[in-house]
């Protein structure tokens, strides 16, 4: 359960873009419009993504993979 409808929509959108993964917002800009998301699953190494809510875009910014 999330705290409000806005958070529910944000997490729902992230989960649609990164299905079958555990997705967590681990940091945010001061205004809360840019989010750093950690994503992983049992068959995929941890990846980090930057989400810009104003631009409605997401970029991969790093991975814990050795490859």
C-alpha positions in Angstrom: 0.0 0.0 0.0 1.3 3.4 -0.9 0.7 6.7 0.8 -1.3 8.5 -2.0 -2.7 8.2 -5.5 0.2 10.1 -7.0 2.7 7.6 -5.6 0.6 4.7 -6.7 0.6 6.1 -10.3 4.4 6.6 -10.2 5.2 3.2 -9.0 2.6 1.6 -11.3 4.3 3.3 -14.3 7.8 2.2 -13.2 6.5 -1.4 -12.7 5.1 -1.3 -16.3 8.4 -0.2 -17.7 10.4 -2.7 -15.7 8.1 -5.7 -15.4 9.0 -8.9 -13.4 11.4 -6.9 -11.2 11.6 -5.5 -7.7 11.7 -1.7 -8.3 12.5 0.8 -5.6 12.8 4.6 -5.6 16.1 5.1 -3.7 16.5 8.8 -4.2 14.8 11.9 -5.6 15.5 15.5 -6.5 14.5 18.1 -4.0 11.3 18.8 -6.0 10.6 15.1 -6.3 10.3 15.3 -10.1 13.4 13.2 -10.9 13.8 9.8 -9.3 16.6 7.3 -9.0 15.2 3.8 -9.3 16.9 0.5 -8.3 15.6 -2.5 -10.2 16.5 -6.2 -9.9 15.2 -9.7 -10.2 16.4 -13.2 -9.4 17.7 -13.6 -13.0 18.9 -10.0 -13.6 21.6 -8.0 -11.8 20.7 -4.7 -10.2 20.2 -1.8 -12.6 19.8 1.9 -11.9 17.5 4.2 -13.8 16.8 7.9 -13.8 13.1 8.8 -14.2 12.1 12.3 -15.2 8.4 12.7 -14.3 8.1 16.0 -16.2 9.5 14.6 -19.4 7.9 11.2 -18.9 11.2 9.5 -19.7 13.5 7.0 -18.1 17.2 6.4 -18.7 19.5 3.5 -17.6 22.4 5.0 -15.6 24.2 2.0 -14.4 24.3 -1.7 -13.6 25.9 -4.0 -11.0 26.7 -6.4 -13.7 30.3 -7.3 -14.4 29.7 -7.5 -18.1 
